[in-house]
């Protein structure tokens, strides 16, 4: 991911076709190690392509990926005739769990990952 992010940062910075050295510099400036094999793999696969077209093609592929909601539908169909009442209960319990998770995450008030 960091190699792709470095590539996109270089493109956003005005470098239409960043080199391996450019990516190593970007990754190195944040104190991370650059994996040369991954950099070369990315550069060979993206060579000669427009980044906006690559991103658009990726979005089309992600559009076919299911994005949640399947568990409630499966629970409703598995419950049979009483599925209509079981699905709202499952949704309500999910909402309650989210509230509890929020409360638990507030326990570390005053402490940050970046302090």
C-alpha positions as CSV (number, residue, x, y, z in Angstrom):
1,X,0.0,0.0,0.0
2,X,2.8,2.4,0.8
3,X,4.3,2.0,-2.7
4,X,0.9,2.8,-4.3
5,X,0.5,5.7,-2.0
6,X,4.0,7.0,-2.8
7,X,3.2,6.7,-6.5
8,X,0.0,8.6,-6.2
9,X,1.7,11.3,-4.2
10,X,4.3,11.7,-6.8
11,X,1.6,12.0,-9.5
12,X,-0.3,14.5,-7.5
13,X,2.9,16.5,-7.0
14,X,3.2,16.9,-10.8
15,X,5.5,13.9,-11.7
16,X,3.4,12.1,-14.4
17,X,5.7,9.1,-14.5
18,X,7.7,8.7,-11.2
19,X,10.8,6.5,-11.2
20,X,11.8,3.9,-8.6
21,X,14.2,6.5,-7.1
22,X,11.3,9.0,-6.7
23,X,9.2,6.4,-4.9
24,X,12.1,5.4,-2.6
25,X,12.6,9.1,-1.7
26,X,9.0,9.6,-0.8
27,X,8.8,6.4,1.2
28,X,12.1,7.1,2.9
29,X,11.2,10.7,3.9
30,X,8.6,9.3,6.3
31,X,11.1,6.8,7.8
32,X,9.7,3.7,6.2
33,X,11.7,1.1,4.2
34,X,11.1,0.8,0.5
35,X,10.7,-2.7,-0.9
36,X,12.4,-2.6,-4.3
37,X,10.6,-5.7,-5.6
38,X,7.2,-4.1,-5.0
39,X,8.3,-0.8,-6.5
40,X,9.5,-2.6,-9.6
41,X,6.3,-4.7,-9.8
42,X,4.1,-1.5,-9.6
43,X,6.1,0.4,-12.1
44,X,6.1,-2.5,-14.7
45,X,2.3,-3.0,-14.3
46,X,1.5,0.7,-14.6
47,X,4.0,1.6,-17.3
48,X,2.4,3.4,-20.2
49,X,-1.0,3.7,-18.5
50,X,-2.8,6.9,-17.4
51,X,-3.4,6.9,-13.7
52,X,-6.9,8.3,-14.0
53,X,-7.8,5.4,-16.3
54,X,-6.3,2.9,-13.9
55,X,-8.3,4.4,-11.0
56,X,-11.5,4.3,-13.0
57,X,-11.0,0.7,-14.0
58,X,-10.4,-0.1,-10.3
59,X,-13.7,1.6,-9.3
60,X,-15.5,-0.5,-11.9
61,X,-14.1,-3.7,-10.4
62,X,-15.0,-2.6,-6.8
63,X,-18.6,-1.9,-7.9
64,X,-19.1,-5.6,-8.3
65,X,-17.9,-6.4,-4.8
66,X,-20.7,-7.0,-2.2
67,X,-20.7,-4.3,0.4
68,X,-22.5,-5.5,3.6
69,X,-26.1,-6.1,4.3
70,X,-25.9,-9.8,3.3
71,X,-25.9,-11.1,6.9
72,X,-29.3,-9.6,7.7
73,X,-30.8,-10.9,4.5
74,X,-29.4,-14.3,5.1
75,X,-30.7,-14.3,8.7
76,X,-34.2,-13.3,7.5
77,X,-34.4,-16.0,4.9
78,X,-33.0,-18.6,7.3
79,X,-35.7,-17.8,9.9
80,X,-38.5,-18.6,7.4
81,X,-41.9,-17.2,8.2
82,X,-40.8,-15.2,11.2
83,X,-37.9,-13.6,9.2
84,X,-39.7,-10.3,8.9
85,X,-39.5,-9.9,12.7
86,X,-36.0,-11.3,13.1
87,X,-34.3,-8.9,10.7
88,X,-35.3,-5.6,12.5
89,X,-34.1,-7.2,15.8
90,X,-30.7,-7.9,14.2
91,X,-30.5,-4.4,13.0
92,X,-31.4,-3.0,16.4
93,X,-28.7,-5.1,18.1
94,X,-26.1,-3.9,15.7
95,X,-27.0,-0.3,16.5
96,X,-26.7,-1.0,20.2
97,X,-23.3,-2.7,19.7
98,X,-22.0,0.4,17.8
99,X,-23.0,2.6,20.7
100,X,-21.1,0.3,23.2
101,X,-18.0,0.3,21.0
102,X,-18.0,4.1,21.0
103,X,-18.1,4.2,24.8
104,X,-15.3,1.8,25.1
105,X,-13.1,3.7,22.7
106,X,-13.5,6.9,24.8
107,X,-11.8,5.2,27.8
108,X,-8.4,6.4,26.6
109,X,-9.3,10.1,26.6
110,X,-6.3,12.4,26.6
111,X,-4.0,9.8,25.0
112,X,-3.2,9.7,21.3
113,X,-1.4,7.3,19.1
114,X,0.8,10.1,17.9
115,X,1.8,11.6,21.3
